[in-house]
C-alpha cells in the first residue's frame, strides 16, 4: 500500500514548543505507513539539524508552496500556526487535495482559510472549547485535542539529590515571563536562605527586574538550548508563569515528565489562555496559584515539604505518561491523517 505523504509546516524551526512538537511527531510517525517531510516557511533554526539527524527531509523557505507540494506529492499538509489568517501559509486545493490539517496554537480564526481546512487540532481542551465558544462549529470540520508529545527517551529516570533548587526555562519572550516568577524570590530567600534559582531564557525585562530587586547576582542565568533534559535534572521545583497564560505549555509537561512538582499562575482573565491549569492539576501535580502574592508561599511549601514534593512529582510523572507520551499521541495523529485521507470533503 502506498505511504501517506505528510508535510509538517511552521514559520520557522526554532527552539519553541511548537517546533519541538513537530520534531517529536516526525520521529514517532510510522515510517512504514507515512513519508514525512518538514518545512520552515520563513526561516530555519536549531530544529533543522535535529530533524535531519532523525532522517527527516527539511525544506526551508520554499520558493513557491504549491510547487513544493506538487513536487513532493503531498497528501496531508499539516500547518502549525496561531490560527488567524497568514497569507502564504495554506496551499491551493485541487479536487479536494491535499488534505489540510491545522494545529491552531492560539485558538484564533482564519475566516479566509477555514473553508479549505479539513481538521482543526488544538493543544488543549481549553483552547478547543474557547475556539468553539467564540466561533462555533463549521459543517464537515473536525475539532480535535492533541497535546504536545513528550519524548520520554529524552527524560530517562534518574536519582535526584535534593539541593533546594528552583527554576524555569523559556524562549526569551516577555509574553512567556510572568513577573510573579521573579518578585517572589526575595520572600523565598528570607524563608529558605539556602535556595538556589536558575533561569534559562530570561528576557531583558526580567534581567532588569532582577537588578531592581538587588538579586541579579543570586540567580543563575543561561541561554536557551535545544537540549533541555539536563536543566530539569538540576531542579527540585519547577516555577512557571506566562503573562498571557499557555495554550498548553510543553515545558510544564516536560517538567512533569522529569518528576518535578510545578508552581504556576492561573490567568483566567478575558482573552488570556489558561491551559496551564489543565496541564497542572492544583493540589495533585503542583500548585496553580490564583494571585501573584500566593506564589512565594507555594514555592516555600514545596521546598520545605519533601513528602508533598515527592507526591506531586510522582503524580505529575504518571499524568505525563498517561496523557502526553509521544507514541500514544502519535497513534492518534496517524488516525487523524488516515481519517481525513478517507474523507472526500
C-alpha positions as CSV (number, residue, x, y, z in Angstrom):
1,X,0.0,0.0,0.0
2,X,1.3,3.5,-0.9
3,X,2.5,5.6,2.0
4,X,0.7,8.7,3.0
5,X,3.0,11.6,2.3
6,X,2.8,14.3,5.1
7,X,4.3,17.7,5.1
8,X,4.5,19.3,8.6
9,X,4.9,23.1,8.4
10,X,5.5,26.1,10.6
11,X,7.0,29.5,10.0
12,X,10.4,28.8,11.5
13,X,12.2,25.8,13.0
14,X,13.4,27.4,16.3
15,X,13.5,26.1,19.9
16,X,9.9,26.7,20.8
17,X,7.3,24.2,21.9
18,X,5.5,24.1,18.5
19,X,8.7,23.3,16.7
20,X,9.5,20.7,19.4
21,X,6.1,19.1,18.7
22,X,6.9,18.8,15.0
23,X,10.2,17.2,15.8
24,X,8.8,14.6,18.2
25,X,5.8,13.7,15.9
26,X,8.2,13.4,13.0
27,X,10.3,10.9,15.0
28,X,7.4,8.7,16.0
29,X,5.3,8.6,12.9
30,X,5.2,5.1,11.5
31,X,7.7,5.2,8.6
32,X,6.1,2.1,7.1
33,X,2.9,4.0,6.6
34,X,3.9,7.6,6.3
35,X,6.5,9.5,4.4
36,X,7.3,12.6,6.4
37,X,8.7,16.0,5.4
38,X,9.1,19.2,7.4
39,X,9.1,22.8,6.1
40,X,10.1,26.1,7.7
41,X,8.2,28.6,5.6
42,X,10.0,31.7,6.7
43,X,13.2,30.5,8.3
44,X,15.2,27.5,9.5
45,X,16.7,27.3,13.0
46,X,18.2,24.8,15.5
47,X,15.5,22.2,14.8
48,X,16.7,21.7,11.3
49,X,19.8,19.8,12.4
50,X,17.7,17.8,14.9
51,X,15.2,16.8,12.2
52,X,17.9,15.8,9.7
53,X,19.6,13.7,12.4
54,X,16.3,11.8,12.5
55,X,16.4,11.3,8.7
56,X,13.6,13.7,8.1
57,X,13.9,15.8,4.9
58,X,13.7,19.5,5.7
59,X,12.8,22.3,3.3
60,X,13.5,26.0,4.4
61,X,12.0,29.0,2.7
62,X,10.5,27.2,-0.4
63,X,10.2,29.5,-3.4
64,X,6.6,28.5,-4.0
65,X,4.5,26.5,-1.6
66,X,2.1,24.9,-4.2
67,X,5.0,23.9,-6.4
68,X,6.7,22.2,-3.4
69,X,3.5,20.3,-2.6
70,X,3.2,19.1,-6.2
71,X,6.8,18.1,-6.4
72,X,6.7,16.1,-3.1
73,X,3.3,14.7,-4.0
74,X,1.9,15.6,-0.6
75,X,-1.3,14.0,0.6
76,X,-1.6,15.7,4.0
77,X,-0.5,19.3,4.6
78,X,-0.2,19.9,8.4
79,X,0.3,23.6,9.3
80,X,1.1,24.8,12.8
81,X,0.2,28.5,13.3
82,X,-1.6,31.0,15.5
83,X,-4.9,30.4,13.8
84,X,-5.5,33.8,12.2
85,X,-5.1,34.5,8.5
86,X,-1.5,34.4,7.5
87,X,-1.0,34.9,3.7
88,X,1.1,32.2,2.1
89,X,0.7,29.5,4.8
90,X,-2.2,27.5,3.2
91,X,-1.8,25.7,-0.2
92,X,-4.2,25.7,-3.1
93,X,-6.5,22.7,-3.3
94,X,-7.3,20.8,-6.5
95,X,-10.2,18.4,-6.4
96,X,-10.0,18.3,-2.6
97,X,-6.3,17.7,-2.3
98,X,-4.1,18.0,-0.4
99,X,-5.9,17.4,2.8
100,X,-5.2,20.2,5.2
101,X,-4.8,19.8,9.0
102,X,-4.2,22.9,11.1
103,X,-2.8,22.9,14.6
104,X,-4.2,26.1,16.0
105,X,-1.7,27.3,18.6
106,X,-3.6,30.3,19.9
107,X,-7.2,29.5,19.0
108,X,-7.7,32.4,16.6
109,X,-9.7,32.0,13.5
110,X,-8.9,32.4,9.8
111,X,-12.1,33.5,8.0
112,X,-10.4,33.2,4.6
113,X,-8.7,29.8,5.0
114,X,-11.3,28.0,7.2
115,X,-13.2,26.6,4.2
116,X,-10.3,24.6,2.9
117,X,-9.1,23.3,6.3
118,X,-10.3,19.7,6.9
119,X,-9.3,19.3,10.6
120,X,-8.5,21.8,13.3
121,X,-6.2,20.5,16.1
122,X,-5.7,22.2,19.5
123,X,-3.0,21.7,22.1
124,X,-5.5,21.6,24.9
125,X,-9.2,21.2,25.8
126,X,-9.1,24.8,27.0
127,X,-8.1,26.1,23.5
128,X,-10.7,23.9,21.7
129,X,-13.5,24.9,24.0
130,X,-12.5,28.6,23.8
131,X,-12.4,28.4,20.0
132,X,-15.8,26.7,19.7
133,X,-17.3,29.1,22.2
134,X,-16.3,32.1,20.2
135,X,-16.8,30.8,16.7
136,X,-18.9,27.7,16.8
137,X,-18.6,24.7,14.6
138,X,-18.4,24.7,10.8
139,X,-20.1,21.9,9.0
140,X,-17.9,19.0,8.0
141,X,-14.9,20.1,10.0
142,X,-13.1,18.2,12.7
143,X,-12.1,19.8,16.0
144,X,-9.6,17.6,17.9
145,X,-7.4,18.0,21.0
146,X,-3.9,16.7,20.7
147,X,-1.4,17.6,23.4
148,X,2.2,18.3,22.5
149,X,4.1,15.0,22.7
150,X,6.8,14.3,25.3
151,X,9.6,12.0,24.2
152,X,10.4,10.0,27.3
153,X,13.6,8.8,25.7
154,X,14.8,12.4,26.3
155,X,13.9,12.2,30.0
156,X,15.1,8.9,31.5
157,X,14.5,8.3,35.2
158,X,17.5,9.3,37.3
159,X,18.0,9.7,41.0
160,X,17.9,13.3,42.2
161,X,19.6,14.6,45.4
162,X,17.7,17.5,46.9
163,X,19.6,20.8,46.5
164,X,17.0,23.5,47.3
165,X,17.0,24.5,43.6
166,X,14.1,26.1,41.8
167,X,14.0,27.4,38.2
168,X,12.3,27.7,34.9
169,X,13.1,27.8,31.2
170,X,11.5,29.5,28.2
171,X,12.4,31.2,25.0
172,X,13.3,34.9,25.6
173,X,9.9,36.3,25.0
174,X,8.3,38.7,27.5
175,X,4.9,37.2,27.0
176,X,6.3,33.9,28.4
177,X,7.6,35.5,31.6
178,X,5.2,36.5,34.4
179,X,6.9,38.9,36.9
180,X,5.5,36.7,39.7
181,X,8.3,34.3,39.0
182,X,10.8,37.0,39.9
183,X,9.0,39.0,42.5
184,X,8.5,36.0,44.8
185,X,12.3,35.4,45.1
186,X,13.2,37.8,48.0
187,X,10.4,36.3,50.2
188,X,11.5,32.7,49.4
189,X,15.1,33.6,50.2
190,X,14.0,35.0,53.6
191,X,12.3,31.8,54.5
192,X,14.7,29.4,52.7
193,X,18.1,31.2,52.5
194,X,19.8,28.1,51.1
195,X,17.5,28.2,48.0
196,X,19.2,28.4,44.6
197,X,17.4,29.8,41.5
198,X,18.1,29.1,37.8
199,X,16.5,30.9,34.8
200,X,17.1,29.8,31.2
201,X,16.0,32.2,28.5
202,X,15.4,35.3,30.7
203,X,14.5,38.5,28.8
204,X,16.0,41.9,29.2
205,X,12.9,43.0,31.1
206,X,13.3,40.1,33.5
207,X,17.0,40.8,34.0
208,X,16.2,44.4,34.7
209,X,13.7,43.3,37.3
210,X,16.3,41.1,39.0
211,X,18.7,44.1,39.1
212,X,15.9,46.4,40.6
213,X,15.3,43.8,43.3
214,X,19.0,43.6,44.1
215,X,19.1,39.8,43.4
216,X,20.7,39.6,40.0
217,X,23.9,38.1,41.3
218,X,21.9,35.3,43.1
219,X,20.1,33.9,40.0
220,X,22.0,31.6,37.7
221,X,21.2,32.7,34.1
222,X,21.7,30.7,30.9
223,X,20.7,30.9,27.3
224,X,18.0,28.6,25.8
225,X,19.2,25.4,24.0
226,X,17.6,22.6,22.1
227,X,18.6,20.0,24.7
228,X,16.8,20.7,28.0
229,X,16.7,17.5,30.0
230,X,19.9,18.4,31.9
231,X,18.3,21.6,33.0
232,X,15.3,19.8,34.5
233,X,17.6,17.3,36.3
234,X,19.2,20.2,38.2
235,X,15.9,21.4,39.7
236,X,13.8,20.3,42.7
237,X,10.8,22.6,41.9
238,X,9.7,23.9,38.5
239,X,8.5,27.5,38.7
240,X,6.3,28.7,35.8
241,X,4.3,31.7,34.8
242,X,3.4,33.3,31.5
243,X,1.9,36.8,31.2
244,X,-0.7,35.6,28.6
245,X,-1.1,32.1,30.0
246,X,-0.5,29.0,28.0
247,X,-2.4,27.3,25.2
248,X,-0.6,24.1,26.5
249,X,2.9,24.8,27.8
250,X,5.2,22.0,26.7
251,X,7.7,23.0,29.4
252,X,5.1,22.1,32.0
253,X,4.7,18.6,30.6
254,X,8.4,18.2,30.3
255,X,8.9,19.2,33.9
256,X,6.2,16.7,35.0
257,X,7.9,14.0,32.9
258,X,11.1,14.8,34.9
259,X,9.2,14.2,38.1
260,X,9.2,17.8,39.2
261,X,6.4,19.4,41.2
262,X,5.2,22.6,39.4
263,X,4.1,26.0,40.6
264,X,2.3,28.1,38.0
265,X,-0.1,31.1,37.8
266,X,-3.7,30.9,36.6
267,X,-4.7,33.5,34.0
268,X,-8.5,33.3,33.7
269,X,-8.9,36.9,32.7
270,X,-10.7,37.7,29.5
271,X,-8.7,36.9,26.3
272,X,-5.9,35.1,28.2
273,X,-5.1,31.4,27.8
274,X,-5.4,29.3,30.9
275,X,-4.5,25.8,29.8
276,X,-1.7,25.7,32.4
277,X,-4.4,25.0,34.9
278,X,-5.4,22.0,32.7
279,X,-1.9,20.6,32.4
280,X,-1.0,21.2,36.1
281,X,-3.8,20.0,38.4
282,X,-3.9,22.1,41.5
283,X,-3.0,20.2,44.7
284,X,-2.4,17.0,42.7
285,X,0.7,17.6,40.5
286,X,1.5,21.1,41.7
287,X,0.1,24.4,42.8
288,X,-1.9,26.7,40.4
289,X,-2.0,30.0,42.3
290,X,-4.7,32.5,41.6
291,X,-2.8,35.6,42.7
292,X,0.9,36.6,42.4
293,X,1.2,37.1,46.1
294,X,0.4,33.4,46.7
295,X,3.4,32.3,44.6
296,X,6.2,32.5,47.1
297,X,4.3,30.6,49.8
298,X,3.6,27.8,47.3
299,X,7.3,27.5,46.4
300,X,8.3,27.6,50.1
301,X,5.8,24.9,50.9
302,X,7.3,22.6,48.2
303,X,10.9,23.3,49.2
304,X,10.2,22.5,52.9
305,X,7.8,19.6,52.5
306,X,9.6,16.6,51.0
307,X,6.6,14.3,51.2
308,X,4.4,16.7,49.2
309,X,7.2,17.4,46.7
310,X,7.6,13.7,46.0
311,X,3.8,13.1,45.8
312,X,3.3,16.0,43.3
313,X,6.3,14.8,41.3
314,X,5.1,11.2,41.0
315,X,1.6,12.2,40.2
316,X,2.9,14.6,37.5
317,X,5.0,11.9,36.0
318,X,2.1,9.5,35.9
319,X,-0.1,12.1,34.2
320,X,2.6,12.9,31.7
321,X,3.0,9.1,30.9
322,X,-0.7,8.7,30.5
323,X,-1.7,11.9,28.6
324,X,1.5,13.3,27.0
325,X,3.6,10.3,26.0
326,X,4.8,10.6,22.4
327,X,4.0,7.2,20.9
328,X,0.4,7.4,22.3
329,X,-0.3,10.8,20.8
330,X,1.4,9.9,17.5
331,X,-1.0,7.0,17.1
332,X,-3.9,9.5,17.5
333,X,-2.3,11.8,14.9
334,X,-1.8,8.9,12.5
335,X,-5.5,8.0,12.9
336,X,-6.5,11.6,12.1
337,X,-4.3,11.6,9.0
338,X,-5.9,8.4,7.8
339,X,-9.4,9.6,8.5
340,X,-9.0,12.9,6.6
341,X,-7.5,11.0,3.7
342,X,-10.6,8.8,3.6
343,X,-13.0,11.7,3.7
344,X,-13.9,13.0,0.2
345,X,-14.7,16.6,1.5
